[in-house]
Amino acid sequence: MTTTPPDQPFTDQTAYGNGPNDSVADQTENAAITHHELVIGGKTIPYTATAGHLVTVDPSSSRPAAKVFYVAFTADDADIPTRPVTFFYNGGPGSASVYVLLGSFAPRRIKTSLPSFTPPAPYKMEPNSDSLLDKSDLVFINPVGTGYSAAISPNKNKDFWGVDQDAGSLRQFIKRYLTLYHRWNSPKFLFGESYGTARSAVLAYLLHEDGVDLNGVTLLSTPANRPSFPYELRHVIRPDAIRRGFRRLSKGEPGHD
């Protein structure tokens, strides 16, 4: 059974830049921790929300490489060896996980008027009865150079903007998360959206090669066989098209979902 930690407020004064040459000097791992409840199917699920950073390591030098921001929702009083954990990310390349965090399966979501038009701000949050928290713990990741994730100097964000570099940094994050939170024996899943589906193909392979076998992978809004995809990414086996997307990012141009 898990031990529920106390609430832990945290204020991060670090400025995280998303430009190709941005980086941070700070190498600390910190997080804000709060506790909540969610009702799904008539069952109340107490859970812990953790928002913070983990430091990934360059496997070739064992030196700090990047600070990766994540938001995790973990059910309290769960049996860790049998409790699944799912890692979420959006696409781009160049998008933080804010869309899947606030609009998909987290315990809370932005209230909309779907299928009708949702009026402009102010917006409100609401409990998410469609959350997957009754089935799995949920970890939402910002890839390096998006959201609050940044390279640690002397590295730069653009050093992580490549097909293998991007997936490699998420592999290091997942391994760090599994170690810190004692989840190596838990069932493990990936959930990628848009370019995140292509990322999942590479990431699943890298994890397997590094001794982390997955129990499943979910692909949402996969761009495979879509002639209108911005970078002509019609199959996840077209690394040349994906690299063009990263090259645009390295020049400071915005990515696409």
N, C-alpha and C positions, 0 to 999 in steps of 0.2 A: 504494500500500500504506500502511496506517496505521502510525504509530510508537507503540509501546507505552510509556506513561509508567510511571515507577516507582510503587510503592505509596506512598500519601500519606494517613497517618492525619489525622483532624481531629476536634476536640472543639468542639461548638457550645454556648456557654453562654447563648444567647438563649432566653428563655421565649416560646413561641408559644401564644397563646390562641385558642380557637375561638368565643368569644362574639361577638355582633353588633357590639359596640363596641370589640373588641380590635384592637390594631395593634402594630407594632414600630417602633423608630427605626432599627435597623441596616439598612444598604443594601448590605452586602458580598455578593459571590458566592464561596462556598467549597464544597468537596466533599471527601469521603473517597473514595480510589481504591484498590481491591484487585484482584488477579488470580487467576483460577481456571481450571479445565478442566471440561468437561461432555462425556459420551459420549452421542451420539444415533445410533442405527442403526449402531453399531460404529465411528463416526467420532469422534475426539477433537477438540473445539472449544475452543481457548484463548480466554478472553474477559476483558474488563475490566468490573468493577462500579463504578459511580460513584453516590454518594448525596450530595446537596447541594441548594443553592438557586441559582436564577437570579432576577434582578430584572427584572420586567416594567415597561414604561414606559407612562405615560398618553399615548396618541397625540395628544391635543389640547394637551398642555402640554410633552411630552417630559421630564417629571419622573418619578422613580421612583414606582411605584404599589403594587407588592406583591412579597414574597419568596415564590417558588413552589418547593416541595420536590419533588424528583423522584428516582427510582432508575432508572439506565440500565444496560443490559447490552449491550455492543458486542463483536462478534467481532474478535479480533486478526488482523492480516495480511489484512484484507478489502479489497476494492477499493471505496472509498467511492462513486465515481460510480455503480456498479451495485448496491451493497448497500442493500436496503430498510431503512427505519426506521419502526417502528410505535409510535404514541402510545396508551397505555392509560389508562382512568379508569373508576371505578365510578359509581354513580348517586346516589340520594337524592331530591332534592338534599340534600347535606350529608354525603356519605360520602367518606372518603379512598380511595385506590386500594389499600388494604391487602389487600382480598379478591382482586382480580385479581393482585396481586403475589405473595401467598402461596398462592393456590389455583388458578392457571390455567397460564400459559405462561412464567413466569420460569424461570431455570435451576435453582432450588431451590424446594421447596414443603413445606408441612406434611404430615407423614406421617399418613395416615388409614387407617381400616379399611373404607372404602367397598368394596362397597355395604352392609356391615354397620355397626352403630353404632360410632362412634369414642369410646373412653372419655375421661373427663375428663383434665385436666393431670396430669403434665407431658407436653408435646408435643415431638416431635422433627422436625427438618428432614431432607429427603432429596433426592438429585439428581432432577431432573424429566426423565424420558425423553420426556415429551410437550411439552417446551419448543419454542417456535418459533424458538429462537436459530439453528438451522441454516438458517432461511429469511430472518430479518430481525433487525436490532438492535431492542431493546425498551426503551421509555421509559415508566415508570409515573409519573403526575402526580397530585399532591394539589391540587385546586382551592382557591382562597383561602378561608380559614376552616375548612379541614379538615386533619387531620394536623399537619404542621409548616409549613403555608403560612399566611401572614398578610399583611394589608394593611400598608403602610408609612405611618406617620403623616405628614400629618394625615388620611389616608384611614382608613377603618374597614372591618372585614370585611363588614359589611352592605352597603357600597357595591358589592360584587361579587356580591350575592345577588339576581340577576334573570336572566331568560332571556338577554337580550343582554349584560348585564354579565358574567355567568358565562362565556359562550362567548367574549366579547371578551378576557377575561383569559387564557384558554387559547390564543387566537390569538396574543396577544403573547408568551406563553411559547414556543410552538412556533417562532415567528419568531426569538426570541432563541436557542433551542437550535440551529436550523439555521445561524445566523450563527456562534455560538461554536464549534461543532464541524464547520463547513465541510460541511454536509449539504444545501445548497440544491439540488444536482443529483441527490440520491439519490431513488429512488422513495419516496413518502410514503403512509402509511396511518393511519387512525384505527380504534381498537377501543374501543367504548363498551358498558357493561353497564347494564341497567335504565334509569334516567333518563339514563344516559350515551348511550343510543341517541337520545333526543330532543336531547340536547346536540350529538351528532354532526351532526344535521341542520342546526342553526344554525351550528355551528363550521365545517362544510364550506363553507357559503355565505360566511361571513365571510372565511375563508381565500382562497376563490376571488376575492372582491371585492378582496382585498389582494394579489393576484398570486401566491398559493400554490395551485396546482392539485394535487389529490390523485390518487393512483393507485388508491385503493380505500378503502372504509369497511366495517367489520364491525360488525354489530349483534347483541349477545348479550342474551337475555332481554328483548327489546323489549316494552314495556307496551302497544303498539298493540292495540286491540280487546280489551282485558282489562277487563270491567266491574268487576272487584273491585279494580282498582288504587287505592291509597289516595287519590290526588288526582283521581280520575276522568279520568286521563290516558289516554284510549282511542285517541287518535291524536296523532302528534307535531305535528299542526297545531293542537292545542288549547292555545295559549299561556296562556289564562286559568287553566286547571287547573295548569299548571306554576308560574305566578306565585303561586298560593295556597300552593304548597309553599315558595317562597322567603319569602313573608310569614310563614309559621309559623317559619321559621328566624330571621328578623329579630326575632321576639318571644322568641327563646330556646328555642323548642320543637324537639324532635328531628325530623330528617328521616326519610325511609324509603328503603329500597333500591328 
